[in-house]
Amino acid sequence: NWPMMETAINNLRAAGIVVVVSAGNDGRAGCSTVFNASSIFEGSFSIGSVHPDDSISVFSSRGPVVVDSSFRIKPNVSAPGGQVRSSVLNHAYGSKSGTSMAAPHVVGLVALMISAAPSLAGEVELIEDIIEQTALAKNRSQDCGDITGTSIPNNTYGFGRIQAVEAVEEALRLTATNVGNTGNTQNLLLFPNPAKDEVYIEILGWKGNTQFDLFSADGQLLLSRSLDLRGYDLETISLTKLPAGLYFFRLHNAEQTQSGRVIKQ
């Protein structure tokens, strides 16, 4: 029952849930092979599959969607789906291929983005836009429907192969300036950045009990500190136990949230 399925998907979106679905594994038959509910709908965030070299998986279903005469472009984006190591039956591990292996990568990316920038929770269209706009643009010579294979988006890769770090960075950039501002002055300066053993955070306009959290690039909470702020504060955060790399921080209290990144050399 397609109308019922589409209603369910739209209700999930209205509740703030990103509906990530596999595009399907019928790509060997060529174009217009995204034809199964729930991958066909406008509200579905449909995912194609790429191999480790970023080439499209031969089985990855292509658009456009013709079964409902919409001719909409699908998939939305693509993710690794060829020979992905995963758990299998009987407490073992193995490698599997399919768009059902690609879609969980995108689910994980959505979780990373919200973990790094909690103000994104429920912002379905913004989350999807960030993932699409930060994807690595990919095209090929195959034309499907009225969309050429060299267009972005196209009916083979969608907007391209997802890029997790770029999507998280864009989420942090947007939320630091546009989300979580209740009218209080937000002024936060982190220096030096890149840093070595410690980083200093100058905090203006924040008062009361405030939480500082530091995350790894894959969303793991590494450090959490409660701060009692008085409107002007200078805090020192030790990085001595962390290896060189990219990290993300979040400063938040009952009134506001601000996020950013830390680079340790």
C-alpha positions in Angstrom: 0.0 0.0 0.0 2.1 2.9 -1.3 -0.1 5.8 0.1 0.0 4.3 3.6 3.8 3.8 3.3 4.3 7.4 2.2 2.1 8.7 4.9 4.1 6.8 7.5 7.4 8.2 6.1 6.0 11.7 6.2 4.8 11.3 9.7 8.2 10.1 10.8 9.8 13.2 9.1 7.3 15.4 10.9 8.4 13.8 14.2 12.0 14.8 13.4 13.3 11.5 12.1 15.6 11.1 9.1 14.2 8.2 7.1 17.2 6.5 5.6 16.4 3.7 3.2 18.4 1.5 0.8 17.9 2.3 -2.9 17.8 -1.3 -3.9 20.0 -3.9 -5.6 18.5 -4.0 -9.1 21.1 -1.8 -10.8 22.2 -4.6 -13.2 19.0 -4.0 -15.1 20.0 -0.3 -15.7 18.1 2.9 -15.2 14.8 3.3 -13.4 15.5 0.4 -11.0 14.6 2.4 -7.9 11.1 1.0 -7.7 10.5 -0.5 -4.3 8.8 1.2 -1.4 10.1 2.9 0.6 13.0 4.1 -1.5 10.9 5.8 -4.2 9.3 8.6 -2.1 10.3 12.3 -1.9 10.5 11.9 1.9 12.8 8.9 1.8 16.6 9.6 2.0 17.6 6.8 -0.4 21.1 5.5 -0.5 23.1 3.9 -3.3 26.2 1.8 -3.0 29.8 2.4 -4.0 32.9 0.2 -3.9 36.1 1.1 -2.0 37.4 2.9 -5.1 34.2 5.1 -5.2 33.0 3.5 -8.4 29.2 2.7 -8.3 28.4 -0.8 -7.4 27.0 -2.7 -10.4 24.0 -3.8 -8.3 23.1 -0.3 -6.9 19.7 0.7 -8.2 19.5 3.8 -10.4 16.8 6.4 -10.9 14.7 8.1 -12.1 11.6 6.8 -10.2 9.1 5.9 -12.9 6.7 3.6 -11.1 4.8 6.6 -9.7 5.4 8.8 -12.8 7.3 11.3 -10.6 10.6 10.8 -12.5 12.4 12.1 -9.3 16.1 11.7 -9.0 17.2 8.8 -6.8 19.3 7.9 -4.9 19.9 11.0 -2.8 23.5 10.0 -2.0 25.8 7.0 -2.0 27.9 5.3 0.7 30.2 2.3 1.0 28.3 -0.9 0.2 30.7 -3.2 -1.4 32.4 -6.0 0.7 31.6 -4.3 4.0 32.7 -6.2 7.1 29.8 -6.7 9.5 28.5 -9.1 12.0 26.8 -12.3 10.7 24.9 -15.2 12.2 26.4 -17.5 14.9 28.5 -14.8 16.6 30.8 -14.3 13.6 31.9 -11.6 11.2 31.9 -11.6 7.4 31.8 -9.3 4.3 28.5 -8.4 2.7 27.6 -6.2 -0.3 24.4 -4.3 -1.1 22.7 -1.0 -0.6 21.6 -2.4 2.8 25.2 -2.2 3.8 25.5 1.3 2.5 22.5 2.8 4.2 23.7 2.1 7.8 26.8 4.3 7.0 24.4 7.2 6.5 22.4 6.4 9.7 25.7 6.5 11.5 26.6 9.9 9.9 23.3 11.3 11.0 24.0 10.2 14.6 27.5 11.7 14.4 26.1 15.1 13.3 23.5 15.2 16.0 26.1 14.1 18.6 28.5 16.8 17.6 25.7 19.5 17.2 22.7 18.5 19.3 20.7 21.5 18.1 20.3 19.6 14.8 18.1 17.0 16.4 14.8 17.0 14.6 16.0 19.3 11.7 15.4 16.6 9.1 15.7 18.8 6.0 18.8 20.6 7.2 20.6 17.3 8.1 19.8 15.9 4.6 20.9 19.1 2.9 24.3 19.1 4.8 24.9 15.4 3.8 24.1 16.1 0.2 26.0 19.3 -0.1 29.2 17.9 1.5 29.1 14.7 -0.5 32.0 14.0 -2.8 30.5 14.8 -6.2 30.5 11.7 -8.5 29.3 11.2 -12.0 29.6 8.7 -14.9 28.8 8.5 -18.6 25.5 6.6 -18.1 22.5 8.9 -18.6 19.2 8.0 -16.9 16.0 9.7 -17.8 16.4 13.3 -18.7 19.4 13.7 -16.3 22.8 13.3 -17.7 25.3 11.2 -15.9 27.6 14.2 -15.5 25.0 16.3 -13.7 25.0 16.7 -9.9 22.9 15.2 -8.6 22.5 12.3 -11.0 20.5 9.1 -11.1 23.5 6.9 -10.3 25.3 8.4 -7.3 22.8 11.1 -6.3 24.8 14.0 -4.9 27.8 11.7 -4.6 29.5 9.6 -1.9 29.1 10.9 1.7 32.0 12.5 3.5 31.5 12.2 7.3 34.1 14.7 8.5 33.0 17.4 6.1 29.4 16.9 7.1 30.1 17.1 10.8 32.2 20.2 10.3 29.4 21.9 8.3 26.9 20.9 11.0 29.1 22.5 13.6 29.6 25.6 11.6 25.9 26.1 11.0 24.8 25.4 14.5 27.5 27.6 16.0 26.1 30.6 14.3 22.4 29.8 13.7 21.1 27.3 16.2 20.7 27.5 19.9 20.9 31.3 20.2 18.2 32.5 22.6 19.2 36.1 22.5 22.1 36.0 24.9 25.4 37.2 23.6 27.5 34.2 22.5 31.2 34.9 22.4 33.7 32.1 22.5 37.3 32.2 21.4 39.4 29.1 21.4 43.2 29.4 21.0 45.7 28.4 19.9 44.0 26.2 17.3 45.8 24.1 16.1 47.1 23.3 19.6 49.6 21.0 21.2 49.3 20.1 24.9 46.5 22.4 25.9 43.9 24.8 24.6 42.5 28.0 26.1 38.8 29.0 25.8 37.8 32.6 26.4 34.1 32.6 27.2 32.1 35.9 27.3 28.4 36.3 28.1 27.9 32.9 29.6 26.7 32.5 33.2 25.9 29.7 35.6 26.4 25.9 35.3 27.7 25.1 31.8 29.0 21.9 30.4 32.1 21.5 28.2 32.3 18.2 26.2 35.1 17.1 23.8 34.4 14.5 21.2 36.5 12.4 18.8 35.8 12.7 15.1 33.7 9.5 15.3 31.5 11.0 18.0 33.1 9.3 21.1 32.9 11.5 24.2 36.5 12.0 25.4 36.2 14.7 28.1 33.4 16.3 30.0 33.8 19.2 32.4 31.3 21.2 34.4 32.0 24.9 34.5 30.6 27.6 36.8 30.7 30.7 34.6 30.4 34.3 35.6 30.2 36.3 32.4 33.9 36.4 31.6 36.0 33.2 32.0 39.2 31.8 30.7 39.3 28.0 30.8 42.3 25.7 30.1 41.6 22.3 28.6 44.4 19.7 28.7 45.0 17.7 25.5 48.1 15.9 26.6 46.5 12.5 26.7 45.1 12.8 23.2 46.9 11.9 19.9 47.2 14.4 17.1 44.0 14.8 15.1 40.7 16.5 14.7 38.3 16.9 17.7 35.0 18.6 18.2 33.8 20.5 21.3 30.4 21.5 22.6 29.6 24.2 25.2 26.1 24.1 26.4 23.7 25.1 29.3 20.0 25.5 29.7 19.9 28.6 27.5 22.4 28.1 24.7 24.7 25.8 22.8 27.8 26.5 20.8 30.1 24.0 19.0 33.4 24.0 17.2 36.4 22.1 16.4 39.9 21.6 17.9 42.9 20.5 15.9 45.8 18.9 17.9 49.2 18.9 16.2 
